[in-house]
Amino acid sequence: MQGFISDTVKMSVGLAYDSGTAAREGATLDMQGYDGVLAIVQFGAIEAAGTNSIKMQQGALANATDMADLAGTSQSIADNYDGKVAYIDVYQPRERYVRVYVSKDGAKACAETVTYVQYKGRFAPTSAHGTGVTGEQFVSPAEGTA
């Protein structure tokens, strides 16, 4: 290990980029073996006068049928938040499974994507990262053609 942060966390796609008016449930994330998760939500276009919000939920079942909101995690997203990032960082959730929930206006479109970063794992991730995540590591790269 060279000290890369990507060796000590597990990244996965919570929601692929999409735009619409319907609420979206993020991928259910298994927290077994990790103490925390940083949910990074990046917004694309948000229709004027749209009222949207994000929050975290947790549950004990892998099928997410028992998901409940986590107190205090809701954030309102203004219609001028185009291209910006909001995050929710949950440390030691009380249940095994968590997810992001994006509440939409219903009449005004909002576009977003979500990336999960699980951290403080008891062991190094067994697979580099979740499906849909790829990258490379470099130690002291020389200047030149990228």
Helices and strands as residue ranges (DSSP letters): G 5-7, E 10-20, E 24-25, E 29-30, E 34-46, E 52-59, E 68-69, E 75-77, E 85-91, E 97-103, E 110-121
